[in-house]
Amino acid sequence: MQAYAQQNIYINQVGYQKHQIKKVLTGYLASSFDVINVQTGGIAYSGSFSLRAENDVCSGMILYEGDFTPLNVEGNYLIRVHSSINSGITSYTFNIADAVYTDVIEKANKALFLQRCGMEIEAKYAGQFARHICHTEDCYYHPNCEQTGTKSMTGGWHDAGDYGKYTAPGSVTIGILYASYELNKDKWQSDEWGIPESGNGVPDVLDEIRYELNWLFKMQRTDGAVHEKVHTKDYVQFIMPSEGEVPQFIYEVSSTATADFAAIMAKSWRIFESIDNAFAEECLRAAILAYGYLDEHPDIFPEGGFKNPADTKAGGYSDGYDKDERIWAAAEMYLSTGKKKYLSDFMELNRIFKSQFSEPGWINPAALGFYSLLLANDNKLKGIQDALKKGLHKYCQQHIDVAKNEGFGIGMSADDYTWGSNGTVLFKAMNLVMANLVLADKASGELAARHLDYILGLNPNKVCYVTGVGTNRILHLHHAPTVSDLNVEPIPGIMTGGPNKYRNDEALQNVFDENTPPACCFLDNEESYSSNENTIYTNAALQFVATYFND
């Protein structure tokens, strides 16, 4: 019984801001708890538990909740639980501090650098995670392209646990980082990340983004259309990126990739205009060219959206709907040019979306355009901004209502626990953060912070889903460099995919079945690619949310 009890105390293992709401959960009936200062051994706070959920739909658990929000003294703590079952069981340790997420953010920032392709990752920047230059060979045009031959496609970021590079995920990653940069510009000014560009007078987040933008330029054809991805035909095994010499291919152009490209290049003009005007103008020219191609091809292309051809198994990111990408592009093009044509395009597309928000991931980046419009200082947009505020309020209220009845207090339903569910948790948190900011909605801000608590340990699996932080953290990430290097732990600062009720890999199927609660379908196992693999865009969401709440 003791072992069972100890396995059922849930806490944010990284910690809490001093003035943040602070919760602890148990999966068994407990009467009270003490918060113990680890350094002194003294009791810093005492509280009681109350029933939070019976037979929670997402976790299948009975949960009891304790609140220690009044404790705002900086320090390192653990929680001792008292119950008739087994009194004295303790939680993992955690911190309370003003800038408690600094370590998470710094590790996540460096993790993005460590996803770079096409350059040597030197030890002076990467320490034990140094590696040789990779993927310098020219790529072949896949037969589904309209041209033949080869082209140099070095640069950019590896998207996930393998070595594919994609226009849509890369663009969305930048879009999320740009949104965070606009919300928290003072927090993104560091020029000391320890990357090759550090010390050049430009915030390192923008240097990192520029590395990806320089690759994205290579994805555009001379007529403006943009290729979907660069990838091998099949997934590579767990090898270092410099090994294997497996040929990579450039795949056909798509309307989703072209629209994502237009959006992010248009916004890049605004971000870089005062930093490097020549580069900013290059971005805007590319955006205008891409948008012009979209104008000439108003229907989705290829027909039905991009899908992997028959000879390709690796990394599909299939998307059969492009209006969400097009509305993002229209928003960013208007804000960068001021031309009525783009505002008119946005308004026409918004007849479909009706200013309603959804999670801003690669499959539906419309909210990124909505963010840009909400933050714009433009009197012509007042009516649009008012409508977007209503849509955002509706979205957040729905999630606040869901969270009231969800065992771990987050806005996730059972159907949300699909491939990449941790990204869904933080994409939802991004919308909640925007409501906290633009609507002065305190409840949305509190719920967004609870979503971050979930990622950092306050979840049914009692695991910190970010490598290198927390006590019970991810150790066996499905990430080729991590599996194939000689380091004991993964590259730190990487968030894993999260529970997946559909169990899309054999590792999950061997342990769980259709009766397993959806939020519990997770394995820290390198073979579980559908629950334990990373992506750059979900990591960007971690950077966004943690940065907002830090300090």
VMD Tcl script that draws the C-alpha trace (Angstrom):
set ca {
  {0.00 0.00 0.00}
  {2.84 2.38 0.71}
  {4.28 2.02 -2.78}
  {0.87 2.69 -4.29}
  {0.39 5.82 -2.21}
  {3.82 7.21 -3.05}
  {3.11 6.80 -6.74}
  {0.05 9.00 -6.48}
  {1.20 12.44 -5.38}
  {1.17 14.90 -8.26}
  {3.07 18.18 -8.30}
  {4.74 20.59 -10.72}
  {8.28 19.21 -10.34}
  {9.98 22.36 -11.63}
  {8.07 24.74 -9.42}
  {5.82 27.74 -9.08}
  {6.12 31.48 -9.33}
  {5.85 33.09 -5.89}
  {2.39 34.53 -6.49}
  {1.05 31.72 -8.67}
  {-1.81 29.43 -7.69}
  {-0.19 26.26 -6.33}
  {-1.95 22.88 -6.22}
  {-1.06 19.34 -5.23}
  {-3.15 16.27 -6.09}
  {-3.31 12.79 -4.64}
  {-4.88 9.68 -6.12}
  {-6.03 8.37 -2.73}
  {-7.96 9.71 0.22}
  {-5.69 12.00 2.25}
  {-6.65 14.31 5.08}
  {-3.91 16.93 5.16}
  {-0.44 17.88 3.98}
  {2.61 19.83 5.06}
  {4.91 21.75 2.74}
  {8.44 21.09 3.98}
  {11.40 23.37 3.34}
  {14.05 20.95 2.10}
  {16.95 23.07 3.35}
  {15.69 23.54 6.91}
  {13.35 20.59 7.36}
  {10.76 22.97 8.78}
  {7.07 23.10 7.93}
  {6.47 26.13 5.71}
  {2.73 25.61 5.20}
  {-0.01 23.15 6.12}
  {-3.29 22.48 4.37}
  {-6.06 19.99 3.81}
  {-7.37 17.99 0.85}
  {-10.82 18.04 -0.70}
  {-12.35 15.74 -3.31}
  {-11.73 17.06 -6.83}
  {-12.94 14.28 -9.13}
  {-14.48 10.83 -8.94}
  {-13.75 8.52 -11.86}
  {-12.12 11.31 -13.88}
  {-12.88 10.73 -17.57}
  {-9.37 11.50 -18.84}
  {-7.31 9.71 -16.18}
  {-9.77 7.20 -14.71}
  {-8.72 8.33 -11.24}
  {-10.29 9.51 -8.01}
  {-8.44 12.71 -7.18}
  {-8.10 14.89 -4.09}
  {-6.71 18.42 -4.26}
  {-4.73 20.55 -1.85}
  {-3.98 24.26 -2.21}
  {-0.84 25.97 -0.92}
  {-1.12 29.23 -2.88}
  {-0.43 31.42 0.19}
  {3.14 30.06 0.41}
  {5.23 32.61 -1.49}
  {8.62 32.36 0.19}
  {11.43 31.44 -2.18}
  {12.92 28.03 -1.56}
  {13.11 24.33 -2.36}
  {10.23 22.25 -1.00}
  {8.49 18.90 -0.93}
  {5.01 17.92 0.27}
  {4.36 15.37 3.01}
  {0.90 13.82 2.82}
  {-1.04 12.55 5.86}
  {-3.69 9.89 5.44}
  {-5.18 6.92 7.23}
  {-3.72 4.71 4.51}
  {-0.12 5.73 4.90}
  {0.92 8.92 6.62}
  {4.18 10.63 5.80}
  {4.59 9.87 2.10}
  {6.35 12.72 0.29}
  {6.23 14.25 -3.17}
  {9.05 15.08 -5.52}
  {10.85 18.34 -4.71}
  {9.98 21.62 -6.39}
  {11.00 25.28 -6.20}
  {9.14 28.49 -5.46}
  {10.82 31.56 -6.97}
  {10.23 34.74 -8.97}
  {11.80 33.31 -12.14}
  {11.29 29.62 -11.56}
  {11.06 28.73 -15.26}
  {14.38 30.31 -16.31}
  {16.18 26.97 -16.47}
  {13.41 25.39 -18.56}
  {13.44 28.31 -20.99}
  {17.21 28.41 -21.38}
  {17.35 24.67 -22.01}
  {14.49 24.87 -24.53}
  {16.22 27.74 -26.36}
  {19.44 25.75 -26.67}
  {17.48 22.65 -27.71}
  {16.25 24.55 -30.77}
  {19.85 25.36 -31.71}
  {20.69 21.67 -31.32}
  {18.03 20.84 -33.97}
  {20.03 22.77 -36.59}
  {20.83 20.93 -39.80}
  {23.74 21.50 -42.16}
  {26.38 22.83 -39.78}
  {28.87 21.41 -37.32}
  {27.53 21.71 -33.79}
  {30.75 22.53 -31.97}
  {31.53 21.57 -28.39}
  {32.05 25.20 -27.40}
  {28.33 25.75 -28.06}
  {26.91 22.29 -27.37}
  {29.23 20.70 -24.83}
  {28.63 16.95 -24.67}
  {25.97 17.21 -27.40}
  {28.44 18.35 -30.08}
  {28.14 16.56 -33.43}
  {29.52 16.60 -36.96}
  {28.10 18.57 -39.87}
  {25.16 16.79 -41.52}
  {23.10 16.66 -44.70}
  {25.43 18.58 -46.98}
  {24.65 16.46 -50.05}
  {22.36 17.92 -52.69}
  {18.75 16.74 -52.55}
  {16.90 15.12 -55.44}
  {13.60 16.44 -56.72}
  {11.03 13.74 -56.11}
  {9.19 12.58 -59.25}
  {6.03 14.31 -57.95}
  {7.76 17.67 -58.56}
  {7.55 19.54 -61.84}
  {11.32 19.71 -62.17}
  {14.16 17.20 -62.08}
  {17.74 17.21 -60.93}
  {19.20 18.21 -57.59}
  {19.48 21.26 -55.37}
  {21.41 22.18 -52.23}
  {18.97 22.31 -49.29}
  {21.37 22.62 -46.36}
  {20.29 24.56 -43.28}
  {17.13 24.89 -41.23}
  {15.98 22.80 -38.28}
  {15.31 19.09 -38.09}
  {11.61 19.02 -37.32}
  {11.36 16.21 -34.80}
  {13.01 12.99 -33.70}
  {14.23 12.21 -37.21}
  {15.80 14.44 -39.86}
  {12.95 15.70 -42.00}
  {12.50 19.42 -42.63}
  {9.08 20.90 -43.42}
  {7.80 24.28 -44.52}
  {4.59 24.26 -42.48}
  {5.97 23.12 -39.09}
  {9.01 25.38 -39.51}
  {6.85 28.40 -40.33}
  {4.50 27.72 -37.41}
  {7.47 27.35 -35.05}
  {8.68 30.80 -36.08}
  {5.14 32.18 -35.84}
  {4.83 31.01 -32.23}
  {8.25 32.42 -31.33}
  {7.39 35.73 -33.00}
  {4.16 35.93 -31.01}
  {6.09 35.36 -27.79}
  {8.67 37.95 -28.87}
  {5.94 40.53 -29.39}
  {4.26 39.76 -26.05}
  {7.46 39.65 -24.00}
  {10.06 41.60 -25.97}
  {12.02 42.52 -22.86}
  {12.39 38.82 -21.98}
  {13.75 37.93 -25.42}
  {16.66 40.40 -25.62}
  {19.43 38.02 -24.57}
  {22.40 37.91 -26.94}
  {24.12 35.30 -24.76}
  {22.56 31.93 -25.61}
  {25.95 30.49 -26.42}
  {25.31 30.01 -30.14}
  {27.64 31.08 -32.98}
  {25.73 34.36 -33.47}
  {25.85 35.37 -29.78}
  {27.37 38.79 -29.19}
  {26.37 40.25 -32.57}
  {23.98 42.80 -31.05}
  {20.84 40.96 -32.24}
  {18.66 38.97 -29.82}
  {19.67 35.35 -30.20}
  {16.06 34.23 -30.67}
  {16.05 36.22 -33.92}
  {19.42 34.81 -34.96}
  {18.03 31.32 -34.41}
  {14.91 32.14 -36.41}
  {16.99 33.61 -39.22}
  {18.81 30.29 -39.58}
  {15.48 28.67 -40.40}
  {14.34 31.53 -42.63}
  {17.47 31.21 -44.75}
  {16.53 27.57 -45.37}
  {12.90 28.43 -46.09}
  {14.02 30.73 -48.93}
  {15.43 27.62 -50.64}
  {12.00 25.98 -50.52}
  {10.44 28.60 -52.81}
  {10.31 28.15 -56.58}
  {10.97 31.10 -58.85}
  {7.23 31.37 -59.58}
  {6.44 31.79 -55.86}
  {5.13 28.32 -54.99}
  {6.75 26.61 -52.02}
  {7.76 22.98 -51.58}
  {6.20 20.89 -48.84}
  {9.27 19.20 -47.33}
  {12.73 17.77 -47.61}
  {12.97 14.18 -46.34}
  {14.17 10.66 -46.98}
  {11.64 8.29 -48.51}
  {11.60 6.19 -45.36}
  {12.36 6.92 -41.72}
  {16.04 6.64 -40.87}
  {17.11 4.37 -38.07}
  {18.53 5.73 -34.83}
  {21.73 7.15 -36.30}
  {23.47 10.50 -35.92}
  {22.47 13.00 -38.64}
  {25.97 12.90 -40.17}
  {25.75 9.12 -40.69}
  {23.97 6.86 -43.13}
  {24.22 8.84 -46.38}
  {20.55 8.18 -47.08}
  {19.39 10.31 -50.06}
  {16.94 13.11 -49.31}
  {14.22 14.37 -51.64}
  {12.44 17.65 -52.27}
  {8.69 17.07 -52.48}
  {6.06 18.88 -54.54}
  {4.71 22.34 -53.84}
  {1.49 22.77 -51.86}
  {-0.92 25.57 -51.11}
  {-0.60 25.00 -47.36}
  {3.20 25.33 -47.49}
  {2.98 28.35 -49.80}
  {0.50 30.15 -47.52}
  {2.48 29.37 -44.36}
  {5.59 30.66 -46.10}
  {3.83 33.86 -47.21}
  {2.59 34.47 -43.67}
  {5.91 34.02 -41.92}
  {7.92 35.92 -44.50}
  {5.48 38.84 -44.31}
  {5.76 38.95 -40.53}
  {9.54 38.63 -40.74}
  {9.58 41.96 -42.57}
  {8.04 43.66 -39.52}
  {10.32 41.90 -37.05}
  {13.59 42.53 -38.95}
  {12.84 45.92 -40.53}
  {14.68 47.88 -37.83}
  {17.42 45.25 -37.42}
  {18.44 44.42 -40.99}
  {16.40 46.27 -43.58}
  {17.90 44.47 -46.58}
  {17.04 41.09 -45.10}
  {13.55 42.32 -44.18}
  {12.95 43.44 -47.76}
  {14.09 40.04 -49.04}
  {11.50 38.43 -46.77}
  {8.72 40.71 -47.99}
  {9.54 40.14 -51.66}
  {9.36 36.39 -51.08}
  {6.05 36.78 -49.24}
  {4.52 38.86 -52.05}
  {5.67 36.34 -54.64}
  {4.18 33.43 -52.67}
  {0.90 35.24 -52.08}
  {0.70 36.10 -55.78}
  {0.94 32.41 -56.63}
  {-1.87 31.68 -54.17}
  {-3.99 34.33 -55.86}
  {-3.43 32.66 -59.19}
  {-4.32 29.26 -57.71}
  {-7.31 29.79 -55.42}
  {-8.05 26.08 -54.98}
  {-6.03 23.78 -52.78}
  {-3.02 22.24 -54.48}
  {-2.12 19.50 -55.02}
  {-5.72 18.38 -55.38}
  {-6.99 17.24 -51.99}
  {-3.86 18.57 -50.25}
  {-0.39 17.13 -49.95}
  {-0.11 13.42 -49.22}
  {2.96 11.23 -49.25}
  {3.41 9.50 -52.61}
  {3.29 5.73 -52.70}
  {7.06 5.32 -52.41}
  {7.34 7.45 -49.26}
  {6.54 6.50 -45.67}
  {8.29 9.25 -43.71}
  {6.68 12.30 -42.15}
  {3.51 13.19 -44.01}
  {1.94 16.21 -42.30}
  {-0.95 15.69 -44.70}
  {-3.39 18.59 -44.73}
  {-6.46 18.65 -46.92}
  {-7.64 22.16 -45.99}
  {-5.78 25.39 -46.72}
  {-8.16 28.21 -45.73}
  {-6.61 28.47 -42.26}
  {-3.15 28.93 -43.78}
  {-4.52 31.42 -46.29}
  {-6.23 33.55 -43.62}
  {-3.00 33.66 -41.63}
  {-1.16 34.82 -44.75}
  {-3.77 37.49 -45.51}
  {-3.52 38.89 -41.96}
  {0.27 39.12 -42.01}
  {0.37 40.54 -45.54}
  {-2.04 43.31 -44.59}
  {-0.11 44.22 -41.46}
  {3.18 44.39 -43.37}
  {1.94 46.27 -46.45}
  {-1.21 48.11 -45.38}
  {-2.82 47.17 -48.68}
  {-6.61 46.90 -48.67}
  {-6.50 43.86 -50.97}
  {-5.08 41.69 -48.18}
  {-7.51 43.01 -45.60}
  {-10.34 42.26 -48.01}
  {-9.00 38.72 -48.46}
  {-8.90 38.29 -44.69}
  {-12.47 39.49 -44.31}
  {-13.69 37.15 -47.03}
  {-11.96 34.16 -45.42}
  {-13.21 35.19 -42.00}
  {-16.73 34.59 -43.24}
  {-15.72 30.94 -42.84}
  {-13.89 31.27 -39.52}
  {-16.19 33.88 -37.93}
  {-13.36 35.01 -35.60}
  {-13.52 31.71 -33.74}
  {-10.31 30.44 -32.18}
  {-8.76 26.99 -32.27}
  {-5.35 25.73 -31.18}
  {-2.56 27.38 -33.21}
  {-0.65 24.30 -34.36}
  {0.60 23.28 -37.79}
  {-2.78 21.84 -38.78}
  {-4.61 25.13 -38.17}
  {-2.40 28.22 -37.75}
  {-5.26 30.73 -38.16}
  {-4.95 31.86 -34.53}
  {-1.43 33.12 -35.22}
  {-2.90 35.61 -37.66}
  {-5.56 36.51 -35.12}
  {-2.85 37.22 -32.54}
  {-1.08 39.58 -34.92}
  {-4.29 41.48 -35.61}
  {-5.20 41.70 -31.92}
  {-1.80 43.20 -31.10}
  {-1.82 45.67 -34.00}
  {-2.22 49.41 -33.47}
  {-4.48 50.16 -36.45}
  {-7.78 52.00 -36.20}
  {-9.02 50.25 -39.34}
  {-8.98 46.99 -37.41}
  {-11.19 47.98 -34.49}
  {-14.22 46.06 -35.73}
  {-12.13 42.98 -36.49}
  {-10.40 43.20 -33.12}
  {-13.72 43.44 -31.30}
  {-14.97 40.34 -33.11}
  {-11.75 38.47 -32.38}
  {-11.97 39.40 -28.70}
  {-15.46 37.93 -28.57}
  {-14.26 34.78 -30.27}
  {-11.32 34.50 -27.88}
  {-13.54 35.02 -24.84}
  {-15.90 32.29 -26.04}
  {-13.00 29.88 -26.58}
  {-11.54 30.52 -23.13}
  {-14.85 30.28 -21.32}
  {-15.47 26.89 -22.91}
  {-12.10 25.69 -21.67}
  {-12.59 27.13 -18.20}
  {-15.85 25.16 -18.03}
  {-14.08 21.95 -19.18}
  {-11.31 22.45 -16.61}
  {-13.77 22.71 -13.73}
  {-14.75 19.07 -14.28}
  {-11.38 17.70 -15.44}
  {-9.42 15.85 -12.79}
  {-6.12 17.65 -13.25}
  {-7.77 21.01 -13.76}
  {-6.91 21.63 -17.41}
  {-9.04 22.32 -20.48}
  {-8.52 18.92 -22.10}
  {-11.27 16.50 -23.01}
  {-10.80 12.78 -23.63}
  {-10.80 13.37 -27.40}
  {-7.84 15.78 -27.11}
  {-5.43 12.99 -26.15}
  {-4.25 12.17 -29.66}
  {-0.78 12.21 -31.23}
  {1.01 15.30 -29.88}
  {-1.39 15.94 -27.00}
  {1.21 17.88 -24.99}
  {1.32 20.34 -27.85}
  {-2.47 20.62 -27.66}
  {-2.19 21.38 -23.94}
  {0.17 24.28 -24.62}
  {-1.56 25.53 -27.77}
  {-4.66 25.88 -25.63}
  {-2.55 27.65 -23.02}
  {-1.34 30.10 -25.68}
  {-4.93 31.16 -26.42}
  {-5.56 31.47 -22.68}
  {-2.47 33.65 -22.33}
  {-3.72 35.93 -25.10}
  {-7.03 36.31 -23.27}
  {-5.17 37.11 -20.08}
  {-3.28 39.82 -21.94}
  {-5.80 41.42 -24.31}
  {-8.98 40.81 -22.30}
  {-7.44 41.22 -18.82}
  {-9.01 37.81 -18.13}
  {-7.51 36.59 -14.85}
  {-9.24 33.22 -14.93}
  {-7.77 32.43 -18.36}
  {-4.29 33.31 -17.15}
  {-4.67 31.05 -14.12}
  {-5.82 28.19 -16.33}
  {-2.91 28.71 -18.72}
  {-0.51 28.40 -15.77}
  {-2.26 25.19 -14.72}
  {-1.59 23.81 -18.20}
  {2.11 24.46 -17.67}
  {1.88 22.71 -14.28}
  {0.49 19.68 -16.14}
  {3.44 19.57 -18.54}
  {5.94 19.85 -15.69}
  {4.57 17.00 -13.58}
  {1.00 17.66 -12.42}
  {-0.39 14.95 -14.72}
  {-1.68 11.36 -14.44}
  {1.69 9.88 -15.34}
  {3.48 11.95 -12.69}
  {6.23 12.73 -15.19}
  {7.87 15.99 -16.17}
  {7.39 15.89 -19.93}
  {10.49 18.04 -20.57}
  {13.94 16.48 -20.74}
  {16.62 17.65 -18.34}
  {14.29 19.17 -15.72}
  {12.19 17.73 -12.91}
  {12.89 14.61 -10.87}
  {10.83 12.06 -12.77}
  {11.73 13.31 -16.23}
  {11.88 11.91 -19.75}
  {14.92 9.68 -20.24}
  {14.16 7.61 -23.36}
  {12.97 10.16 -25.93}
  {12.23 8.98 -29.47}
  {14.89 11.29 -30.89}
  {17.57 9.91 -33.19}
  {20.53 12.01 -31.94}
  {19.60 11.26 -28.33}
  {19.32 7.51 -28.90}
  {22.48 7.23 -31.00}
  {24.88 9.50 -29.09}
  {26.85 8.35 -26.04}
  {25.13 10.54 -23.46}
  {23.12 9.03 -20.64}
  {20.26 11.56 -20.83}
  {18.58 13.23 -23.80}
  {19.35 16.72 -25.00}
  {17.77 18.86 -22.25}
  {14.86 21.23 -22.82}
  {12.85 19.05 -25.22}
  {9.16 18.45 -24.59}
  {7.85 15.05 -25.62}
  {4.63 14.35 -27.50}
  {2.41 13.12 -24.67}
  {-0.42 10.61 -24.15}
  {-2.09 9.20 -27.24}
  {-5.34 7.31 -26.81}
  {-5.11 5.86 -30.33}
  {-1.86 4.02 -29.44}
  {-0.36 4.45 -32.91}
  {2.77 2.40 -32.25}
  {3.49 -1.14 -31.12}
  {5.15 -0.03 -27.89}
  {1.87 1.55 -26.70}
  {-0.23 -1.33 -28.04}
  {1.85 -3.82 -26.09}
  {1.12 -2.09 -22.77}
  {-2.26 -0.39 -23.13}
  {-5.62 -1.22 -24.69}
  {-8.81 0.58 -25.67}
  {-9.91 0.59 -22.03}
  {-6.89 2.56 -20.84}
  {-7.86 6.13 -19.85}
  {-6.67 8.43 -22.65}
  {-4.39 10.61 -20.50}
  {-2.53 7.48 -19.34}
  {-1.58 6.14 -22.79}
  {2.05 7.21 -22.59}
  {5.43 5.49 -22.39}
  {8.88 6.93 -21.84}
  {10.19 4.49 -24.40}
  {12.30 5.32 -27.45}
  {10.14 2.98 -29.55}
  {6.95 4.90 -28.77}
  {7.12 7.44 -31.56}
  {3.42 8.29 -31.24}
  {3.70 9.36 -27.58}
  {7.38 10.07 -26.91}
  {8.70 12.06 -29.87}
  {9.34 15.80 -29.98}
  {8.58 18.50 -32.54}
  {10.02 22.01 -32.87}
  {6.61 23.70 -32.99}
  {5.34 22.11 -29.78}
  {8.63 23.06 -28.13}
  {8.01 26.62 -29.31}
  {4.69 26.51 -27.45}
  {6.60 25.51 -24.31}
  {8.91 28.49 -24.84}
  {5.89 30.77 -25.35}
  {4.00 29.75 -22.19}
  {6.99 29.40 -19.86}
  {8.37 32.78 -20.97}
  {5.06 34.52 -20.37}
  {4.81 33.31 -16.79}
  {8.48 33.58 -15.86}
  {9.25 36.42 -13.45}
}
mol new
graphics top color blue
foreach p $ca { graphics top sphere $p radius 0.5 }
foreach p [lrange $ca 0 end-1] q [lrange $ca 1 end] { graphics top cylinder $p $q radius 0.2 }
display resetview
